[in-house]
Amino acid sequence: MVKESLFQEIAASEDRFQLATYKKMPLAAARGRGAWLYTSDGARYLDLYGGHAVAATGHCHTHVVRAIQEQAGELLFYSNLVYSDVRARAAEKLVRLAPPTLSKAFFCNSGTEANENAMRIARLASGREKVITFGGGFHGRTADSISATFLGKYRELGRPNVPGHLEAEFGDIESVERVADETVAAIMLEPIQSMAGVRVAAPEFFARLRKLADERGIVLIYDEVQTGIGRTGEWFFAGSEAGASVVPDIITLAKALGSGVPVGACLVSEQLASQIKENDLGTTFGGGMLAMAAVTATLEAIEMDGMLSNVVAMESYLRERLSEISAIRRVRGRGLLLGIEFKEDVAQAVQEKLLERHIITGTSSDKRVLRLLPPLCLKPEDVDFFMEALINVA
Ligand SMILES: Cc1ncc(COP(=O)(O)O)c(C=O)c1O
């Protein structure tokens, strides 16, 4: 009884003193280890959602925690007004993992900020203003990013919208060709549309987008806030399944990049970077030491633990096990960004029943699709735990 009242106390206090954001799950997170989250009353939950895809290295990876603790004792923060070996190491590590043409990093604090800066870089470099994005894509909630988000009610929430945003159809190159004139600075897309229900496009679409952008002098931006940092089984979607040469001019990152310490980044081509001058971009917190220590440690942890190959193995194990369930039409996505498409609109009901069995999953704007964005360190026994529950509720 005492434990139950602790949760109720926490919930009542948050609800009283905080503005509403999301509909919250009926649990209070207290600590985490790997793919498991422990609540204030000591219960444990299998986390197949990672706090909005953030906990890619798993909760409290020891290497990441140690790096953050050590850095906190040295210097928490100083801005880009001075040099820092911690920032130098994070930028070098990230750039060396990126496709070779993306040779410069810009650090900020979140995904929406990374996208805003990417669009600004494109406008500054091209001298043009318009941006093409895609129906179903999600790019964040600040003014420019929400205006670029043609998904459900989001764009409306951002009114009055930033002018010059054009919509095309994901996977349909002709719809892009129709609007990509000489006033367009950038084409920006989520290479896998996560919130829309884990929608994928054919590899040729990306190759043709690259060609079109080159022909028309348009900057191509991949919003890899969800697909980046190992989630698809590759470090980035860019340069992977559509071919090594199919690479954008800018990749934006956030979420997994700092294992939970807020950080975003743009990875930018040399050619674009050469057109950015001092004071064109700026940020107080971006590139701060605590976040930079978290970035380096996150990338190292993924490497040290072989998480990329684990993602590939867990995807195939999940797909194999999910094929046992007749209520599922198909499984969308790549790596550990998976959308389980049911035959009926049951994603929310399944999510709620899974939660009762102590498994956290995500829904999407497609009522048929349950989303999985688990830590990249997911184990076969975690998949078995999930499957045992799913077989009973789906
Ligand atoms: C693909 C994508 N881009 C951008 C964002 C915005 O990131 P943030 O919430 O860190 O601003 C999100 C957040 O869900 C996202 O999924």
The ligand as a Tripos MOL2 file, in Angstrom:
@<TRIPOS>MOLECULE
LIG
   16    16     1     0     0
SMALL
NO_CHARGES

@<TRIPOS>ATOM
      1 C1         12.8500   12.1700  -36.9280 C.3       1 LIG1
      2 C2         12.8160   13.2150  -35.8550 C.ar      1 LIG1
      3 N1         13.3180   14.4330  -36.1110 N.ar      1 LIG1
      4 C3         13.3230   15.3950  -35.1610 C.ar      1 LIG1
      5 C4         12.7980   15.1820  -33.9040 C.ar      1 LIG1
      6 C5         12.8210   16.2680  -32.8770 C.3       1 LIG1
      7 O1         13.7700   15.9590  -31.9210 O.3       1 LIG1
      8 P1         13.7360   16.6750  -30.4870 P.3       1 LIG1
      9 O2         12.5240   16.1900  -29.7820 O.co2     1 LIG1
     10 O3         15.0330   16.2500  -29.8380 O.co2     1 LIG1
     11 O4         13.6950   18.1390  -30.7580 O.co2     1 LIG1
     12 C6         12.2530   13.9250  -33.6050 C.ar      1 LIG1
     13 C7         11.6560   13.6730  -32.2690 C.2       1 LIG1
     14 O5         10.9010   12.7740  -32.0600 O.2       1 LIG1
     15 C8         12.2620   12.9220  -34.5990 C.ar      1 LIG1
     16 O6         11.7500   11.7130  -34.3630 O.3       1 LIG1
@<TRIPOS>BOND
     1     1     2 1
     2     2     3 ar
     3     2    15 ar
     4     3     4 ar
     5     4     5 ar
     6     5     6 1
     7     5    12 ar
     8     6     7 1
     9     7     8 1
    10     8     9 2
    11     8    10 1
    12     8    11 1
    13    12    13 1
    14    12    15 ar
    15    13    14 2
    16    15    16 1
@<TRIPOS>SUBSTRUCTURE
     1 LIG1         1 GROUP 0 **** ****
